[in-house]
Amino acid sequence: MMEIRLSGSGGQGLILAGIILAEAAIDEGKEAIQSQSYGPEARGGSSKSEVIISDKRIYYPKVTKPNLLLAMTQEALNKYGADLQDEGLLIVDSTLVREIPQRFKNVHTVPITLLAKETCGRELFANIVALGTIAKLTGVVSLEAMEKAVLARVPKGTEEMNKLALQTGYQKV
């Protein structure tokens, strides 16, 4: 079972990213549950999306001790990092996260927001770049399933740019 927490600030598209990740897992025949929360500020306030993916039935629908934490902002890392398992995977957006506590052992720093801006022209695609990164580092879902789920959820007319964002995250790890 994989417990995943995607964290950042409102407006970064992490709720959508969690939904896409869960749908990709379901498409591959796995069990998946997705939940979300965000501060009262919504856009700009802290937010998190949580996904549990398993080959077996999931009996408790909440992430308690994530195996993976994606931190898209420093505030998100500070707020949600304490729950990460000791050997859990921490993926940080090095564009926005500058201080990583030494207690984290399995850390991947990826300039997710910068890659989105350089490759796709807008930071808006950072959530999809992050999904590509997660697919590559964890193998929890295949790139093909992730792409299918992305294309089913993104607005019409943005499909090619979202495919590029996903590929960028997958290849730049």
C-alpha positions as a LaTeX table, in Angstrom:
\begin{tabular}{lrrr}
\hline
Residue & $x$ (\AA) & $y$ (\AA) & $z$ (\AA) \\
\hline
Met1 & 0.00 & 0.00 & 0.00 \\
Met2 & 1.23 & 3.48 & $-0.85$ \\
Glu3 & 0.07 & 6.52 & 1.11 \\
Ile4 & 0.74 & 9.72 & $-0.81$ \\
Arg5 & 0.36 & 13.34 & 0.28 \\
Leu6 & 0.57 & 16.08 & $-2.35$ \\
Ser7 & 1.01 & 19.43 & $-0.62$ \\
Gly8 & 1.44 & 23.03 & $-1.62$ \\
Ser9 & $-0.67$ & 26.14 & $-1.81$ \\
Gly10 & $-4.15$ & 26.63 & $-3.17$ \\
Gly11 & $-4.17$ & 27.25 & $-6.89$ \\
Gln12 & $-1.27$ & 24.91 & $-7.69$ \\
Gly13 & $-3.64$ & 22.20 & $-8.93$ \\
Leu14 & $-2.80$ & 19.57 & $-6.34$ \\
Ile15 & $-6.41$ & 18.52 & $-5.80$ \\
Leu16 & $-6.66$ & 17.78 & $-9.53$ \\
Ala17 & $-3.29$ & 16.01 & $-9.41$ \\
Gly18 & $-4.55$ & 13.73 & $-6.63$ \\
Ile19 & $-7.69$ & 12.91 & $-8.57$ \\
Ile20 & $-5.64$ & 12.11 & $-11.68$ \\
Leu21 & $-3.25$ & 9.90 & $-9.70$ \\
Ala22 & $-6.13$ & 7.94 & $-8.15$ \\
Glu23 & $-7.85$ & 7.52 & $-11.51$ \\
Ala24 & $-4.62$ & 6.25 & $-13.10$ \\
Ala25 & $-4.30$ & 3.65 & $-10.35$ \\
Ile26 & $-7.91$ & 2.54 & $-10.76$ \\
Asp27 & $-7.38$ & 2.26 & $-14.51$ \\
Glu28 & $-4.59$ & $-0.22$ & $-13.77$ \\
Gly29 & $-6.90$ & $-2.34$ & $-11.63$ \\
Lys30 & $-5.67$ & $-1.09$ & $-8.26$ \\
Glu31 & $-7.70$ & 0.16 & $-5.33$ \\
Ala32 & $-7.44$ & 3.93 & $-4.77$ \\
Ile33 & $-8.94$ & 6.55 & $-2.48$ \\
Gln34 & $-8.42$ & 10.30 & $-2.84$ \\
Ser35 & $-9.25$ & 13.06 & $-0.35$ \\
Gln36 & $-8.35$ & 16.72 & $-0.04$ \\
Ser37 & $-8.28$ & 19.69 & 2.26 \\
Tyr38 & $-7.31$ & 23.31 & 1.95 \\
Gly39 & $-7.22$ & 26.33 & 4.20 \\
Pro40 & $-10.00$ & 28.91 & 4.29 \\
Glu41 & $-7.88$ & 31.14 & 2.09 \\
Ala42 & $-8.25$ & 28.60 & $-0.78$ \\
Arg43 & $-6.10$ & 30.21 & $-3.47$ \\
Gly44 & $-2.74$ & 30.91 & $-1.87$ \\
Gly45 & $-3.45$ & 29.11 & 1.42 \\
Ser46 & $-2.05$ & 25.69 & 2.20 \\
Ser47 & $-3.65$ & 22.70 & 0.54 \\
Lys48 & $-3.15$ & 18.97 & 0.39 \\
Ser49 & $-4.49$ & 16.11 & $-1.62$ \\
Glu50 & $-4.04$ & 12.59 & $-0.33$ \\
Val51 & $-4.14$ & 9.35 & $-2.27$ \\
Ile52 & $-3.95$ & 5.78 & $-1.05$ \\
Ile53 & $-3.13$ & 3.17 & $-3.69$ \\
Ser54 & $-3.13$ & $-0.55$ & $-2.99$ \\
Asp55 & $-3.33$ & $-3.92$ & $-4.67$ \\
Lys56 & $-5.65$ & $-4.99$ & $-1.84$ \\
Arg57 & $-8.82$ & $-3.58$ & $-0.31$ \\
Ile58 & $-8.32$ & $-0.28$ & 1.54 \\
Tyr59 & $-10.02$ & $-0.35$ & 4.91 \\
Tyr60 & $-9.16$ & 3.11 & 6.25 \\
Pro61 & $-9.61$ & 6.02 & 3.83 \\
Lys62 & $-7.19$ & 8.53 & 5.40 \\
Val63 & $-3.45$ & 8.93 & 4.98 \\
Thr64 & $-1.87$ & 8.61 & 8.43 \\
Lys65 & 1.83 & 8.04 & 7.74 \\
Pro66 & 2.64 & 8.85 & 4.10 \\
Asn67 & 5.27 & 6.86 & 2.17 \\
Leu68 & 5.57 & 9.82 & $-0.19$ \\
Leu69 & 5.27 & 13.55 & 0.37 \\
Leu70 & 5.31 & 16.04 & $-2.47$ \\
Ala71 & 6.04 & 19.52 & $-1.11$ \\
Met72 & 5.50 & 22.26 & $-3.66$ \\
Thr73 & 6.13 & 25.10 & $-1.17$ \\
Gln74 & 8.24 & 25.66 & 1.92 \\
Glu75 & 5.09 & 26.18 & 3.99 \\
Ala76 & 3.73 & 22.82 & 2.83 \\
Leu77 & 6.94 & 21.02 & 3.80 \\
Asn78 & 6.96 & 22.70 & 7.20 \\
Lys79 & 3.29 & 21.90 & 7.79 \\
Tyr80 & 3.01 & 18.36 & 6.44 \\
Gly81 & 6.55 & 16.95 & 6.59 \\
Ala82 & 6.38 & 15.68 & 10.16 \\
Asp83 & 4.11 & 12.77 & 9.20 \\
Leu84 & 6.38 & 11.34 & 6.50 \\
Gln85 & 7.64 & 7.84 & 7.31 \\
Asp86 & 11.30 & 7.74 & 8.34 \\
Glu87 & 12.33 & 6.10 & 5.07 \\
Gly88 & 9.57 & 7.81 & 3.07 \\
Leu89 & 10.20 & 9.54 & $-0.24$ \\
Leu90 & 10.23 & 13.34 & $-0.12$ \\
Ile91 & 9.91 & 15.16 & $-3.43$ \\
Val92 & 10.37 & 18.91 & $-3.17$ \\
Asp93 & 9.93 & 21.62 & $-5.75$ \\
Ser94 & 13.36 & 23.20 & $-5.52$ \\
Thr95 & 11.98 & 26.29 & $-7.22$ \\
Leu96 & 10.00 & 27.15 & $-4.07$ \\
Val97 & 11.47 & 24.99 & $-1.27$ \\
Arg98 & 14.82 & 26.17 & 0.05 \\
Glu99 & 15.24 & 24.53 & 3.46 \\
Ile100 & 15.00 & 20.75 & 3.82 \\
Pro101 & 15.44 & 19.42 & 7.35 \\
Gln102 & 18.25 & 16.88 & 7.70 \\
Arg103 & 15.95 & 14.24 & 9.18 \\
Phe104 & 14.71 & 13.44 & 5.68 \\
Lys105 & 16.91 & 10.76 & 4.12 \\
Asn106 & 15.20 & 9.92 & 0.83 \\
Val107 & 14.92 & 13.33 & $-0.85$ \\
His108 & 14.58 & 14.26 & $-4.50$ \\
Thr109 & 14.76 & 17.93 & $-5.37$ \\
Val110 & 13.26 & 18.78 & $-8.73$ \\
Pro111 & 12.66 & 22.32 & $-10.04$ \\
Ile112 & 9.05 & 21.45 & $-10.85$ \\
Thr113 & 7.64 & 24.97 & $-11.20$ \\
Leu114 & 10.67 & 26.16 & $-13.17$ \\
Leu115 & 10.41 & 23.16 & $-15.53$ \\
Ala116 & 6.73 & 23.90 & $-16.10$ \\
Lys117 & 7.47 & 27.51 & $-16.93$ \\
Glu118 & 10.47 & 26.76 & $-19.18$ \\
Thr119 & 8.92 & 23.82 & $-21.01$ \\
Cys120 & 5.25 & 24.77 & $-21.18$ \\
Gly121 & 5.43 & 28.54 & $-20.81$ \\
Arg122 & 3.34 & 28.67 & $-17.63$ \\
Glu123 & 3.67 & 27.61 & $-14.00$ \\
Leu124 & 0.12 & 26.32 & $-14.32$ \\
Phe125 & 1.47 & 22.98 & $-15.56$ \\
Ala126 & 3.60 & 22.33 & $-12.45$ \\
Asn127 & 1.07 & 19.85 & $-11.03$ \\
Ile128 & 1.33 & 17.71 & $-14.17$ \\
Val129 & 5.14 & 17.93 & $-14.16$ \\
Ala130 & 4.94 & 16.70 & $-10.54$ \\
Leu131 & 2.80 & 13.73 & $-11.60$ \\
Gly132 & 5.41 & 12.72 & $-14.16$ \\
Thr133 & 8.07 & 12.92 & $-11.46$ \\
Ile134 & 5.99 & 10.75 & $-9.12$ \\
Ala135 & 5.36 & 8.16 & $-11.84$ \\
Lys136 & 9.08 & 7.90 & $-12.57$ \\
Leu137 & 10.32 & 7.77 & $-8.96$ \\
Thr138 & 7.71 & 5.39 & $-7.57$ \\
Gly139 & 6.37 & 3.26 & $-10.40$ \\
Val140 & 3.09 & 3.26 & $-8.44$ \\
Val141 & 1.33 & 3.77 & $-11.78$ \\
Ser142 & 2.63 & 3.53 & $-15.31$ \\
Leu143 & 3.34 & 6.60 & $-17.40$ \\
Glu144 & 0.72 & 5.37 & $-19.88$ \\
Ala145 & $-2.02$ & 5.17 & $-17.23$ \\
Met146 & $-1.02$ & 8.58 & $-15.89$ \\
Glu147 & $-1.18$ & 10.10 & $-19.37$ \\
Lys148 & $-4.61$ & 8.59 & $-20.01$ \\
Ala149 & $-5.91$ & 10.00 & $-16.70$ \\
Val150 & $-4.37$ & 13.42 & $-17.38$ \\
Leu151 & $-5.94$ & 13.63 & $-20.83$ \\
Ala152 & $-9.35$ & 12.67 & $-19.43$ \\
Arg153 & $-9.25$ & 15.54 & $-16.91$ \\
Val154 & $-7.55$ & 18.54 & $-18.52$ \\
Pro155 & $-9.42$ & 21.25 & $-20.43$ \\
Lys156 & $-9.92$ & 20.76 & $-24.15$ \\
Gly157 & $-7.19$ & 22.41 & $-26.16$ \\
Thr158 & $-4.49$ & 21.85 & $-23.51$ \\
Glu159 & $-3.90$ & 18.15 & $-24.11$ \\
Glu160 & $-0.57$ & 18.46 & $-25.95$ \\
Met161 & 0.88 & 20.90 & $-23.43$ \\
Asn162 & $-0.19$ & 18.64 & $-20.55$ \\
Lys163 & 1.40 & 15.62 & $-22.28$ \\
Leu164 & 4.60 & 17.65 & $-22.61$ \\
Ala165 & 4.45 & 18.59 & $-18.91$ \\
Leu166 & 3.97 & 14.96 & $-17.88$ \\
Gln167 & 6.87 & 13.80 & $-20.08$ \\
Thr168 & 9.08 & 16.58 & $-18.72$ \\
Gly169 & 8.48 & 15.52 & $-15.12$ \\
Tyr170 & 9.13 & 11.91 & $-16.01$ \\
Gln171 & 12.35 & 12.59 & $-17.93$ \\
Lys172 & 13.95 & 15.30 & $-15.77$ \\
Val173 & 14.18 & 13.35 & $-12.53$ \\
\hline
\end{tabular}
